[in-house]
Amino acid sequence: MQTPEYANIFAQPIKAKADEAETHTGSSCEMGITSVHTLSLLMCAVSARSIQAQSAGWGPLSELHLSGDYSFAGMFPLHNLAYTSNLPDLQDCSQGIPNIHGYHLMQAMRFAIEQINNGTANGALLPGVKLGYQIYDICSMSASALSTLELLAQQYTEDVGQSAWDGVRAIAVIGPDSSSYSFITAPALAYYLVPEISYEASNEMLSNKKLYPTFFRTIPSDRNQVMAMIELLVKFNWTWIALLGSDNDYGLQGMLSLSQLAPSNGICIAYQGVIPTYSAATRPQIKQMVKSILQTHVTTVVVFSSKRIVSGFFQVVIEQNVTDKVWIGTEDWSVAKLVSGIPGIQTIGSVLGVSIKSAMLPGLKEFEDRSIELSRQSAMMSQNSANLWNQAVPCLQNSTMSMLTSGDLSMGMYDITSAFNVYKAVYALAHALHLLLSCDSGTCQKMQVKPWQLLQALKQVRFSIENTSMYFDSNGDPPTGYDIVAWDWTGGLWSLPIIGSYSPNPSRLKINITIKLPDEHIPVSVCSPECPTGYKRILNGQHKCCFDCEACLAATFLNKSDPTSCQSCTLDEWAPPESEQCFNRTVIYLPWDEPMSVALLVVLALTMLLTLGTALTFLLHLNTPVVKSAGGRTCLVMLTALLGAAGSAFCHFGLPRPMACLLKQPLFTFSITVCLACVAVRSIQVVCIFKLANRLPRAYETWAKNNGPQVVIAALSGTELFISLVRVSSEPPRPTEDHQFYDDAIVLECSGFLWPGAAIELAYVALLSGLCFGFSYMGKDLPANYNEAKCITFSLLIYIISWISVFTMYSVSRDEFVMALHVGAILASVLGMLGGYFLPKMYIILLKPQMNTTAHFQNCIQMYTMSKE
């Protein structure tokens, strides 16, 4: 924001201008502010103020000045000029319209000083000390500048020992009422380190102590007001707004601060405009602003403006028939009757406002009533003084209190809160004097007080007034918060119910949800409705509040810190489509303690016991015809292999382990291969004995003498072992976590189940199974004691069906059931072989011993031979 042009007047060192005083002592007031000699302007202010100081009694001028041991200056807008200019030209304030609000502020200062002088509040704060005051009417920018120059002249004449000023110089200033005016006074008064306390200037730039070291205020900084507005917008989720600001320091700085904070709070500004002062020339511009607001389709409009400027804007809003909007106002206009009194203002929609904390000031109304009565009684008595005043050029003050008191003097909320701010400012200065004059003992030590001394003491004051804590922070700002108010037009009468509050330290907004907005509902002001749960935003245009929605895919979730992206879950997590969070995956493996696992382990143990029992039985009956016809010692090899195959099932339980993964599949396939090789060799032997021995006697004799069966079994088994070793060495199975098969689970298993090496192993076993089946089928017409076709076929069918089931289920599922099915297939293969091949023999050995004789077998062979003849 640019520094106000009047501030440039004070950019030059004041004392440098003072050095020119001797050459311009004859200058008169007629030089005005257009004179190039600044010191002449200072002396004009001094001479005019001297005339005012000559007045005595309770005339209209006596209300603007009170002598005392220590004097405070007060700057108040006692009039409103019908025409204001940005040029530094002189304008007579008394020609303006009386400003009742400014009158209340002035009386608050007088009221506080009278209380302190009389010791009627807070005890004797300054015993034996009389405070005085100087009141300045700052009806315009030029009046504010001239008032400041006079105050500087007082400091100058005091410093250089001149007698141009015959009163007590002001050691502190209360005011002015606006930030624009404060940008004039603050840097100028800082030159002499004169403390200044404003009651309504809220621009946050004034908190900069490097630029304005002597500036304090009893109104919160606009920084806090902006934060309150942001919190209010966030509270009601009004993220699509229009932002307007008045064309002055107050509006421009507030609009800038809000626009800077809005994006970080998820608020988008659809339209931003500066409201000019209403006039015939600016009316088309304001009208176009209203049309632009309507075109953006916003519901909420934030207006950071002074009450005077916004009053003209709302006249156009009403004419354009703008309704159903939410207007958020600042403390300056949201509680001002100047705005609420505009005809038809109740049709514009809902109005929420930030207002200074409500306060009560007991006794002020009675004090004003007494002052009004005295002013009216002395109006005629002061005519001579007024004539004397009018003879001079109206450099500063030319007003009568009787004019100010001729209108409606009732106080609204805005008047009371601002008056209380003035009241607190006076007491803050009084407490600072209390510290300087060492008044704690009950008597003040009067001495000359320099403004810079008062400035240092002011930084240390801390007191309570009307149940309100008062002190200044390092920026010169008070600890005051805000009330949140809503316009209520119930019954056609305007009222301001407080619906919430805002505290700046820490930043916290409280809204009384039991109080509805004036239109009984909370409007919606968004560019795009919120996306459904688990949908990310796809920006549509330049504003992040305008977007389309797209669902997050599976295994991703909506990142709440960045709603425009879907973030992937970690490998150990999963998420369904349209999710806002990831969930831990279920871990799938075959634990030892599950009921299904326990059942399988019981069956497995019984199977191994049955196999051992069969082996022991065959060992005890090794030389019997049944065992010999089944293969003799080869049966023991088969049963041992079946034990190994059954033992491989233990590798499927519990968490996968490296050794278990290495043994699980190779141990089973090798054991089954040994078993099938034995079956195949035994089938070949039987076929050869009955069908080929007579035709190829030499071949069969060579086969029998050279351990042909053992060699074939070893060769077939060795081939399988070689394949397994090559596979394990080239692609060693290891524990793995399969994150791909299930979206919501991790399968803990051993790798390599479907690898090419494993496929070769299985293919070899399948080939050997086919060989067994072929030779068994060739012996289907052999004697019953040697005919194993049905039994072997039965065993192989069980084996093949069980493993087809395993591979089929494995391709569609990897849960605990499929893992259990894998163990079941192993048990089925072992039990199938036991039941199909060994159980009939066990039946004969144990239950039909008469059939386990050499005579019985010879009889069967003779009957087969006779049938063939």
Secondary structure, DSSP 8 states (H G I E B T S, - for coil): ----GGGGGGSS-HHHHHTTGGGGTT--GGG-TT-S-HHHHHHHHHHHHHHHHT--SSSTTGGGEE--SEEEEEEE--EE-SS--SS-----GGGSEE-HHHHHHHHHHHHHHHHHHHT-SSS-SSTT--EEEEEEE--SHHHHHHHHHHHHHHHHHHHHT--S--S--EEEEE--SSHHHHHHHHHHHHHTT--EEESS---GGGG-TTT-TTEEESS--HHHHHHHHHHHHHHTT--EEEEEEESSHHHHHHHHHHHHHTGGGT-EEEEEEEE---STTTHHHHHHHHHHHHHTT-SEEEEE--HHHHHHHHHHHHHTT--SEEEEE-TTTTT-HHHHTSTTGGGSEEEEEEEE-----TTHHHHHHHHHHHHHHTTTTTHHHHHHHHTS--SS----HHHHTTS-----HHHHHHHHHHHHHHHHHHHHHHHHTTGGGSS-------HHHHHHHHTT-EEEETTEEEE--TTS-----EEEEE-B-GGG--B--EEEEEETTTTEEEE-TTS--TTSS-----SS----TTEEEEE-SS-TT-EEEEE--TTEEE-TT-TT-EEE--TTEE--TT-SS-EE-EEE---SSSHHHHHHHHHHHHHHHHHHHHHHHHHHTTTSHHHHHHTTHHHHHHHHHHHHHHHGGGGGSSS--HHHHHHHHHHHHHHHHHHHHHHHHHHHHHHIIIIITTT-HHHHHHHHHTTHHHHHHHHHHHHHHHHHHHHHHHS---EEEE-SS-SSEEEEEETTTTSHHHHHHHHHHHHHHHHHHHHHHHTTTS-TTT--HHHHHHHHHHHHHHHHHHHHHHHH--SHHHHHHHHHHHHHHHHHHIIIIIHHHHHHHHH-GGGSSHHHHHHHHHHHHHHH-
